[in-house]
Amino acid sequence: MSADAPPHPLAPLLPPLLPLERAYLGVMRLRAVILWTILTLLAGAGDAALVWRFGTLPGLVTGPVLLLGLLAVFWLAPGRWNRWRYAFTGTELHVARGWLFRLHTVVPVVRVQHIDISQGPLERGAGVATLQVHTAGTEHSLVVLPGLALARAGEIRDAIRAQIRDTAG
C-alpha cells in the first residue's frame, strides 16, 4: 500500500489502487485533535482532583493523555490515512484498508442498490466527501469510502447510477 509495505499477494489480479485525497488527512488529524483535546481537558480535571485530594504531582494523568493525543494526531492518523486505497474499474468498486487486519472489499456495480455522498462540516471545509454504497445482501451491505474529492465521488456515483439504469432498462 505504501512504498514500505509488501505487495499484496493478488496484486497482479487487482486494479491499481489509488490513495485518498491528501486533504482527508487534515480531516482525520482535526478529528483526532478535537477528541484528544476533550480527553486532555477531562484528564486535567482528574489531575486537579488528585492534586487537591491526595497531593499528587500535577500532570500525572494529563501528561500521558497528552502524549497519546500527540501520537494519535502525528503518527496514527497519517498511518490510518495511508492504509486506505480504492479503485473504480467501471464494473467494480474496490476499497482496501487496514494494517494489522487488511480488508479488501470488491463491490460489483450490479449489486448496488443505492449510493450516497455525504459531507460533514470538516469534510466540506476540506473539499472531500464520503461515498456510501449500499448493496444487496445483509452482511457488509454498506461499503464506505471516505476522503474522495467531491467531484470524484460524484463521477463514481454517476457512473454507477448509469450502469444501474442500463441494467434495469
Buried (B, 14 or more C-beta within 10 A) or exposed (E): BEEEEEEBEEEEEBEEBBBBBEBBBBBBBBBBBEEBEEBBEEBBEBBEEBBEEEEEEEBBBBBEBBEBBBEBBEEBBEEBBBBBBBBBEEEBBBBBBEEEEEEBBBBEBEBBEEBBBEBBEBBEEBBBBBBBBBBEEEEEEEBEBBBBBBEBBBEBBEBBBEBBEEEEE
